[in-house]
């Protein structure tokens, strides 16, 4: 009797990830940084100065819980 492999476990469905979120994930992977760091770098590039961590955290919370990616992150 041939043993079958158990199905590969996935923690989320890649087919349902919005394009903006997928772009953030891909950017983080390419830069070998976390998603929050992508937000920090994008903010600095867009506005020309480092953003306050608490302020960036507000936008990041929207990203984490509601898949909202700010324009300055989308254009990074």
SULHU-V935681 format. One record per residue. N is the residue number from 1. RES is the residue in one small letter. SS is DSSP state (2 for helix, 1 for strand, 0 for the rest). PHI is phi in whole degrees, -180 to 180 (none if undefined). OMEGA is omega in whole degrees, 0 to 359 (* if undefined). Layout:
[[N & RES & SS & PHI & OMEGA] [N & RES & SS & PHI & OMEGA]]
This chain:
[[1 & x & 0 & none & 182] [2 & x & 0 & -84 & 178] [3 & x & 0 & -81 & 176] [4 & x & 0 & -100 & 179] [5 & x & 0 & -78 & 176] [6 & x & 0 & -67 & 180] [7 & x & 0 & -63 & 179] [8 & x & 0 & -67 & 180] [9 & x & 0 & -82 & 174] [10 & x & 0 & -125 & 181] [11 & x & 0 & -91 & 174] [12 & x & 0 & -152 & 182] [13 & x & 0 & -92 & 183] [14 & x & 2 & -60 & 180] [15 & x & 2 & -71 & 183] [16 & x & 2 & -108 & 180] [17 & x & 0 & -79 & 178] [18 & x & 0 & -60 & 183] [19 & x & 2 & -57 & 180] [20 & x & 2 & -62 & 179] [21 & x & 2 & -67 & 179] [22 & x & 2 & -60 & 179] [23 & x & 2 & -64 & 178] [24 & x & 2 & -64 & 180] [25 & x & 2 & -61 & 180] [26 & x & 2 & -65 & 179] [27 & x & 2 & -61 & 179] [28 & x & 2 & -60 & 180] [29 & x & 2 & -66 & 181] [30 & x & 2 & -64 & 180] [31 & x & 2 & -89 & 183] [32 & x & 0 & 56 & 177] [33 & x & 0 & -133 & 176] [34 & x & 0 & -80 & 181] [35 & x & 2 & -63 & 179] [36 & x & 2 & -62 & 179] [37 & x & 2 & -65 & 176] [38 & x & 2 & -59 & 178] [39 & x & 2 & -61 & 180] [40 & x & 2 & -64 & 181] [41 & x & 2 & -65 & 180] [42 & x & 2 & -62 & 179] [43 & x & 2 & -62 & 181] [44 & x & 2 & -62 & 180] [45 & x & 2 & -71 & 183] [46 & x & 2 & -71 & 186] [47 & x & 2 & -99 & 178] [48 & x & 0 & 78 & 178] [49 & x & 0 & -155 & 178] [50 & x & 0 & -68 & 178] [51 & x & 0 & -89 & 175] [52 & x & 0 & -65 & 184] [53 & x & 2 & -58 & 180] [54 & x & 2 & -64 & 180] [55 & x & 2 & -68 & 179] [56 & x & 2 & -65 & 179] [57 & x & 2 & -60 & 177] [58 & x & 2 & -60 & 179] [59 & x & 2 & -69 & 181] [60 & x & 2 & -65 & 177] [61 & x & 2 & -62 & 176] [62 & x & 2 & -61 & 177] [63 & x & 2 & -67 & 184] [64 & x & 2 & -66 & 187] [65 & x & 2 & -100 & 184] [66 & x & 2 & -130 & 179] [67 & x & 0 & 58 & 179] [68 & x & 0 & -96 & 180] [69 & x & 0 & -110 & 181] [70 & x & 0 & -62 & 182] [71 & x & 2 & -59 & 182] [72 & x & 2 & -71 & 174] [73 & x & 2 & -83 & 179] [74 & x & 2 & -61 & 183] [75 & x & 0 & -90 & 181] [76 & x & 0 & -74 & *]]
